[in-house]
């Protein structure tokens, strides 16, 4: 059983956000929902890639910021491209694989190669880091070329 669940505070569009995330992660699913006496949704639980989340319609008092983000580990460039475009649609792109979606949640779209290139050769790691700092969406072949010194 998952011991810690990310709890996401939305103004009044938690259901729309959950639907958006489930469209990006089709293997995800909605879980339990809590409604108030008026029948309006208060919370909607959902699961993505084995992690449960709860989205709440909490009002305009709290806003997301980039101090918290979710990392999406991608096996290849096709996955990087897909999540970059899908989650970034209507949002804002940043540097080094970071984006903020249309609901204000920050994501890091990261190829599986990233942890590997920082282990071992410090000069290769620096070249890779320097290349990554010039990118918005991460390009696996360019990162590998930097690592290889090409």
Residue pairs with C-beta under 8 A, 6 or more apart in sequence:
2 51
2 52
5 45
5 52
5 53
5 54
6 51
6 53
6 54
6 70
7 53
7 54
7 56
8 14
8 17
8 53
8 54
8 55
8 56
8 64
8 105
9 56
9 58
9 62
9 64
10 17
10 55
10 56
10 57
10 58
10 103
11 57
11 58
11 59
11 60
12 57
12 59
13 57
13 103
14 41
14 43
14 44
14 55
14 56
14 57
15 41
15 44
15 55
15 57
16 103
17 55
17 103
17 105
18 30
18 44
18 46
18 55
20 101
20 102
20 103
21 28
21 46
21 48
21 53
22 28
22 29
22 30
22 46
22 48
23 86
24 83
24 86
24 87
25 48
25 49
27 48
27 49
28 46
28 47
28 48
28 49
29 46
29 47
30 44
30 45
30 46
31 44
31 45
31 46
31 47
31 52
32 45
33 41
33 43
33 44
33 45
34 41
34 42
34 43
34 44
35 41
35 42
36 42
40 57
41 57
42 56
42 57
43 54
43 55
43 56
43 57
44 54
44 55
45 52
45 53
45 54
45 55
46 52
46 53
46 54
46 55
47 53
63 104
64 100
64 103
64 104
64 105
64 106
65 104
65 106
66 94
66 98
66 100
66 106
68 106
69 98
69 105
69 106
69 107
69 108
70 105
70 106
70 107
70 108
71 107
71 108
71 110
72 83
72 87
72 107
72 108
72 109
72 110
73 110
73 111
73 112
74 80
74 83
74 109
74 110
74 111
74 112
75 111
75 112
76 111
76 140
77 111
77 139
77 140
77 141
79 111
80 97
80 109
80 110
80 111
80 137
80 138
80 140
81 137
83 107
83 109
84 93
84 97
84 99
84 109
84 137
87 99
87 101
87 107
87 109
88 99
88 101
89 101
89 102
90 101
90 102
91 99
91 100
91 101
91 102
91 103
92 99
92 100
93 99
93 136
93 137
94 100
94 136
95 133
95 135
95 136
96 108
96 132
96 133
96 135
96 136
96 138
97 108
97 109
97 110
97 132
97 135
97 136
97 137
97 138
98 106
98 107
98 108
98 109
99 106
99 107
99 109
100 106
100 107
101 107
109 137
109 138
110 138
111 138
111 140
111 143
113 140
113 143
113 144
114 132
114 138
114 143
117 124
117 125
117 128
117 143
117 144
117 147
118 125
118 128
118 129
119 125
124 146
124 147
124 148
124 149
125 147
127 146
127 147
127 149
128 143
128 146
128 147
130 146
131 142
131 143
131 145
131 146
132 138
132 143
132 146
135 142
